Amino acid sequence: MPKYCLNYDSGDYEWIDENGYNIDRGEYVYNRDDSEYHLEEDEQSFWGNDDDDDW
């Protein structure tokens, strides 16, 4: 799912997915702020995966 991230090359906020694909421009962006994706990954690893609960 794309997030509204800062593209450091253009200086604008744009819709960029977790792989770096810029939805607005139709190209990959390598110099971007992807901290939102890292925060999401950290949150998921902290809470764990609900599928692993074998109660």
C-alpha positions as CSV (number, residue, x, y, z in Angstrom):
1,M,0.0,0.0,0.0
2,P,1.6,3.3,-1.0
3,K,2.2,6.1,1.5
4,Y,2.6,9.8,1.2
5,C,6.4,10.1,1.5
6,L,9.0,12.8,0.9
7,N,10.9,12.4,-2.3
8,Y,14.3,13.9,-1.5
9,D,15.2,14.3,-5.1
10,S,12.2,16.4,-6.1
11,G,11.6,17.9,-2.6
12,D,7.9,17.0,-2.8
13,Y,5.6,14.6,-1.0
14,E,4.4,11.9,-3.3
15,W,2.6,8.5,-3.2
16,I,5.4,5.9,-3.0
17,D,5.0,2.3,-2.2
18,E,7.3,0.3,0.1
19,N,9.5,-0.9,-2.8
20,G,10.1,2.8,-3.9
21,Y,7.8,2.9,-6.8
22,N,6.4,6.4,-7.2
23,I,2.7,6.1,-8.2
24,D,2.6,9.8,-9.4
25,R,5.6,9.6,-11.7
26,G,5.5,6.0,-12.7
27,E,9.1,5.3,-11.8
28,Y,11.2,4.1,-8.9
29,V,12.6,6.6,-6.3
30,Y,15.7,5.7,-4.5
31,N,16.2,8.8,-2.3
32,R,13.0,8.9,-0.2
33,D,11.9,9.1,3.4
34,D,10.7,5.6,4.1
35,S,10.5,5.9,7.9
36,E,6.7,5.2,7.9
37,Y,7.4,1.8,6.4
38,H,10.1,1.1,9.1
39,L,7.7,2.2,11.9
40,E,5.0,-0.1,10.5
41,E,7.5,-3.1,10.4
42,D,8.7,-2.4,13.9
43,E,5.1,-2.2,15.2
44,Q,4.3,-5.5,13.5
45,S,7.3,-7.3,14.9
46,F,6.6,-5.9,18.4
47,W,3.0,-7.1,18.5
48,G,3.9,-10.3,16.6
49,N,1.8,-12.2,14.1
50,D,-1.7,-13.2,15.3
51,D,-1.6,-16.3,13.1
52,D,1.1,-17.8,15.4
53,D,-1.3,-18.0,18.4
54,D,-2.1,-21.7,19.0
55,W,-4.2,-21.4,22.2
